[in-house]
Every structure is written in structure tokens, then in C-alpha cells.
Amino acid sequence: MFYVTGDAMSDSWNGSFEELSDSDIKAEVIAWRDLYFTWINWYPVAEPETPSADGVANILSSIGVTPGAQLTVTLLWEAAVDLDLYFSCADGSLIYYANMGSPNAACGGSLDYDMQANATPIDIGDGVMRRVENISLGSAQEGHTYNGYIHYYSGSGNAGFQVIFSGTVNGELVVYGSQTVNVETFDT
């Protein structure tokens, strides 16, 4: 959440906040930040790398999941917010917190672990503390494009997250890749 005062606006601005849209205010605040806090841009935050198969195995082990599913979707984040992982089966039905402990009948997938904002982060290996949610899909359907999304359920503040895609092929854990998303909340 940003609290904007007139000194965060450009020298050429002399209007009222009511005249500005949220995107105008955000652009002005970012310009002010970049002018007065130039060091912020000097040290960009590196995105986390896609973990190795051993790294994913450590994450799964830390939440009590044994690798074995054809497709596993793992959500990692640091902020003290509640993010919910959703995943779509081939028939369009969803796997999410309602499937905790009981597989979705359409595709056999279930949410293995649901972490809320007030939960203590988990050591996912080498002392790295993260919040985790995980969905395992027993059998993937060939030729189907799977979709999913992350729902910002509760909390406040920025909540960057990483989604890791993995699975078991011929008894071996394989990491297919990951996607990192940096989410900024902006409330006026």
C-alpha cells in the first residue's frame, strides 16, 4: 500500500489527486522513487532459479508429499499473505483448497498442502524458508493444455511468487520449468 503525498508528484503537477487515475498516481510515485532512491535500480533483485530435481524433492518432502505424480504444480512465496493455487482438469473442473485430501474425480488431482497467511514458513531445503502450496495430478491427459491461476486470498502488500512444474517419468522426478511473477498491490 502506498500513501501518496504531494511531494511524490512531479514538479509540473499542480492538480488534485481526484483528477488522477490510479495508473497516473502509480507512474508519478515510481518516478519520484527512481529520482530520490536511485540505488533501488542499481541492485535488481534476481529471480530465483528453477530448482533441480533434488531441490523439488526437498520441497515436496518438507510438506510430506512423496514424488510420484505425473504432474506436480508447486507454488512458493515469501510474503505473509494467503495465496491459493488453482489448477484446471481436462473437463474444466478445478483442483483447489476444496480438494484438500480428496482427489478431484475428473482427473485424480488434489491439493496436497494449503498454507495460509498466518502459517509459519517451511524450510524447503538449505535453510530457505518459504510458504508452499502443492497440487499433484495422478495422471496427465496427453494433448491437453492445462491451465491454472493463483488467487490472492488475503493479506496486504506485495506477493511475488514462483510456480514450479515437475512430474515423475519412468520413476524419475523431472523438473519441467518454473515461472516467477512479481505482484505489486497498489491501493490508493
N, C-alpha and C positions, 0 to 999 in steps of 0.2 A: 504494500500500500504506500502510495506517495502522498505527502501533504505538500501541496504546491503553494508557494507564496510568490508575490510579485517579483522578488529578486531572482527567481528562477527563470523569468521570462527574458526575451531578448530586449536590447536597448530600444529597438524600434517599436516594441509593443507598448501601447498605452491604453488598451481597452479594458474590458471587464472579462472575468472568467466565463460569464454566461454566454459571451459571443463565440467562445471556442468549443470545438468538438473535443472529445476525449483524445483522438489521434493528434490534434493540434497541440494540446497540452502535453501529451507524451513526447512529441517531437521537440517542443521547447525545453522540457525538463532534461531530455537526453543531450541536447545541445549545451545546456548550462552545465550539466555534469561533465561533459567532454572538455569544456573550456576551463573549468575550475579544478577538475580532478583528472588531468591528462594522464596521470600514472595508471589509471584504470585500464586504458587501452594499451599500455606498454607491456603488460603481463597477461596475455589472454589465457583463459582457463582451458587447459587441454581436455578434450573429450576422452572419456575412458575408452580404453581399447576393448575390442571383443575378447572376452576371456577364452582361454584354451579349454579343451575338453576336461582337463583336470580341474580347472577353475570352476566350470559349470558343475562338475561332480561335487566340488566342495560346497557350492551354493545350495544344490539340491540336498546334500547331506545335512547341511545346517538347518534345514526346515523339515527334515525327516522324510524326504522323498527319495526313493530308490530309482535311479535311471532305468528305463526300460520302455517308455512310451515312444511311439514312432515320431511324435511331435510334442515338444515342450516349449511353452512360452513363459519366460521369466521376466518379471518387472522388478527393477531395482531403483530406489531413490533414497535421498538423504533427508529431505525436509520433514519436519514434524507435521505432516498433513496426511489425510487418508485418500489415497489413490486406489481406484478399483479397476482391475483388469477384466475386460470382456473379450470373448472370442466367439466367432460365429461358426457353427457347424454347416455342413453342405446343404442341409434343408432350411437354413436361415435361423434356426433356434440358437439361443445363446448359452454359453458357459460363463458363469459369473458367480458372485457370492451365494446365490440361491442354490448352486450346485455343490456347495461345500460338503464333501463326504458322500454325495450321491451322484453318480455319473448321469450326464445328460443322455437320455435314451436314444437320441438320434445318432450320436457319434461316440458315445462311450467316454467322453471327456469330462473332467471335473476340475474344480478349483481345489488345488492341494493345500494352499496356505493363503489365508486372508489376514493382512496386517492393517491395523487401524492407527490413526494419528497418535494416540496416547501410548502405543506399544513401544517397548524398548527395542531399538535396532538390534539386528542379529549380526554376529561375527560370521562373515561369509568366506573367511579364509585370510590368513596372514594379518589378522587384527583389523581388517577393514569392516567397519560397521555400516550396515545398510538396512533399509526396510525392504521387504520382499513380498511379492505375490507370485504364485506359480499355477499354471494350468497345464495338465497333461492330457494329451489326446491319445487314447489307446491305439487307434488305427486311423491313418490318414487316407483320404479318398483321392486316388490318382486323378489328375486333371482338374481338380477343384482349386480355385483361388480362395484361400481363407482370408477373412477379414477380422479385425478386432479393433478395439479402441480402449482408451484409458479415460475413466471418469474421475474428475477432481471432486471427490465426495464431500470432504470437509477440511477445514483448516484455513490458514491465510498465509500469503507470501508466495514466493517463487517455488516452483517444484519441478526442477529438471529431473528427468528420469531416463533410464536405459531399458530397452526391451531386447532380450536375448532369445534367439530361436535355436533350438537344438533338438536332437532326437537320437534314437538308437537304431542303428543299421547293422545287421548281422552281429548283434551282441556288442557292438562298439558304440560309445557315446560320440556323436558328431555335432559340432557347432556349425550351424548354417550361417550365422552372422548376427549382427545387432544393429540397433538404431538408437541414437541418443537424441533426445528432444529437450530443449531448454524452454521452459514455460515461464513467462513473466505474467503475473497478475497485475492489473492496473486498475485501481479503483479511485474515483475522484470524490 
